[in-house]
Amino acid sequence: MNLNDSEYSKFALVREMMETPGIIRSFDPSVSSRFVEKVKSHKGLFLTGEGSSRLFPAKRTITATLKKEFILPVITEGCTQARDYNLNDYTVFTASNSGQTKEVIRLVKVLKDKGHDAIFGLTANKNTKLEEFANDTHVLSCGKEDAVAATKSVIEQGLFYDSLMRNLRGEKMDGLEELAGKSEEVLTAGIGKDIIDIIKNAGVVYFAGRDNGVAAELALKTNEITRKKSDFLEGTYALHGIEEVMNKDEVLIWVDPFDVDQDKFNECILQNAGVRIIAISSHQTMFPTIIIPESAQYSEYLQLEAGWNVLVETGIALGIDLDHPARARKVGNEYVPE
């Protein structure tokens, strides 16, 4: 992506993506501090929302937490299914960029009717229904997004949850300046025309990788940005049946490939099914690879941004209006007071 080129800069989506390094650079890890004692007073942490407000922020938080010494369970589920759960012992964070998402507001009301008193909101807008109903709400600094596809807000939501977990552990959240610099590098990196052509001409774009929110979020962004069908094949799902129905005009983008499974992906997906494989990784793989910088603490943010870059380049190559999909809405399912 190149903001100095009007082919890119005319889109709010690209401009908002390119705001991300500044948001990372200015992020204040202390913004989550006021929620720490309430989280500590419960037995678990439940992170919910719909679409982009849940996929990356919640799942990235869960996987990051599982890599460290256990302090409390962190789980996620969509808001409507969560109505079936007993969340009495959980601190609940509900994320909605608009603050108007119907499923989110509905869950908050259900929990409050049950007497739950630890329901917190995370939104990018002030004076919303979520802020009205939740016990307390943090408003992100990134500001309102004009493009339908959420981008900069997703990164800041991830940073907020990241800071919350670190504040719970008494850990310092450092390295943000370095992450901001690497983000700029990833977002402005050139993507080979050969890779873009493969994705541009694909009937379906599969994403494979860890269930940390990156590949799942990119599968959603593929629909919104490129208008192509997509699917997320978690872990090694691609090796356990779906190869039976894969076609040669499809592509699989593998985020941070497992070293132990590359030979088998090559055999089953590339050789047997004829599906091209493209990798996003900090090191070269046996497949065409989009190389990104290494980051011990924040690799998932860079992987997501690399995916954005690929999808924008694909969308522009297809001549798509990146800001205005025909059916997708900025507020997927908006709350309307009864």
C-alpha positions, 0 to 999 in steps of 0.5 A, spaced: 500 500 500 502 506 498 498 513 500 502 517 496 499 514 490 491 516 489 489 509 487 490 507 494 489 513 498 482 515 495 480 509 499 478 510 507 479 503 508 487 504 506 487 510 510 485 507 516 489 501 515 495 506 515 493 509 521 494 503 525 502 504 526 500 511 529 495 508 534 500 502 536 505 508 537 500 512 542 497 506 545 497 507 553 497 500 556 494 503 563 487 504 559 485 497 562 488 498 569 481 500 572 478 494 570 483 489 573 480 489 580 473 487 577 477 481 573 480 479 579 474 478 583 471 473 578 473 466 576 474 467 569 474 472 563 469 472 557 470 476 551 465 477 546 462 481 540 460 479 533 465 479 527 471 483 527 470 485 534 471 478 537 475 474 532 482 477 532 481 481 539 478 475 543 482 469 540 489 472 540 488 474 547 486 467 549 492 464 545 497 469 548 494 467 555 495 460 554 502 461 552 503 463 559 503 461 567 495 460 568 492 465 572 484 465 570 480 462 564 479 466 558 474 464 553 470 467 547 463 465 544 458 469 540 453 473 543 447 470 541 450 463 543 453 466 550 445 467 552 445 460 553 451 460 558 452 461 566 457 467 566 455 469 573 463 467 575 466 471 569 467 478 568 464 479 561 467 484 556 463 486 550 466 489 544 462 493 539 466 498 534 459 502 533 456 501 540 450 499 537 450 491 535 444 488 536 447 481 539 451 485 543 446 490 547 441 484 547 446 479 551 448 485 556 441 486 557 440 479 558 446 479 563 443 485 567 436 482 568 440 476 571 443 481 576 450 480 573 454 486 575 461 486 571 459 487 564 464 492 560 464 495 553 469 496 548 467 501 543 470 506 538 464 511 539 462 515 545 455 516 547 452 509 545 447 504 547 453 499 549 456 505 554 449 506 556 447 499 558 454 496 560 457 497 567 463 501 564 465 502 557 472 504 554 472 508 548 478 507 543 482 512 541 482 510 534 476 514 532 470 512 527 471 508 521 468 510 515 470 504 511 465 498 512 471 493 513 474 494 520 481 495 521 484 500 525 479 498 531 481 491 531 488 492 532 486 497 538 481 492 541 487 487 541 492 492 544 487 493 550 486 486 551 493 485 551 494 490 556 489 488 560 492 481 561 499 484 562 496 489 568 493 483 571 499 479 571 503 485 573 507 485 567 510 491 563 507 492 556 513 494 552 516 494 545 510 498 542 514 503 538 518 497 535 511 494 533 509 501 530 515 501 525 514 494 523 507 495 522 509 501 517 514 496 514 509 490 513 503 495 510 507 498 505 511 492 503 510 490 495 507 484 494 509 480 488 504 480 482 505 473 481 502 472 488 496 477 487 494 474 480 494 467 483 489 470 489 485 475 484 484 469 479 482 464 485 474 462 485 475 461 493 481 463 498 482 458 504 486 461 510 489 456 514 493 457 521 493 457 528 486 459 531 489 465 534 484 470 530 488 472 524 486 467 519 479 467 521 479 475 521 482 475 514 477 470 511 472 475 513 476 481 510 476 477 504 469 477 503 468 484 505 475 487 501 475 482 495 468 480 494 471 473 494 468 466 497 473 464 503 474 459 509 478 458 515 481 452 516 483 451 523 490 448 525 491 442 520 483 442 518 485 442 511 488 435 511 482 432 514 477 431 509 476 438 505 481 436 500 476 432 497 472 438 494 478 443 493 479 445 486 485 447 482 482 454 481 482 455 489 488 458 493 490 457 500 493 462 504 497 459 510 499 464 516 505 462 520 505 455 517 507 449 522 514 447 520 512 439 522 506 439 517 509 443 510 511 436 507 504 434 508 500 440 506 505 440 499 502 433 498 495 433 500 493 440 498 498 442 492 500 436 489 493 432 490 488 437 490 492 442 485 491 448 490 496 453 490 499 455 497 502 462 499 505 463 506 505 469 510 511 468 515 517 471 518 522 466 515 522 462 508 517 456 507 517 451 502 511 455 498 511 462 495 512 466 502 510 473 504 516 475 509 514 479 515 519 481 520 519 477 527 516 479 533 517 475 539 511 479 543 506 481 537 507 477 531 499 476 530 499 483 529 504 483 523 501 477 520 494 480 520 497 487 517 500 483 512 494 479 510 490 486 509 496 488 504 495 482 500 487 483 500 488 491 498 492 489 493 488 484 490 482 488 491 485 494 487 487 489 482 480 487 481 478 494 480 473 493 486 470 499 490 474 497 497 469 502 501 462 500 499 460 493 498 454 491 495 451 488 501 455 488 507 454 493 512 458 497 517 453 495 523 452 488 521 445 488 525 444 494 528 440 495 535 433 498 535 430 500 541 423 496 542 
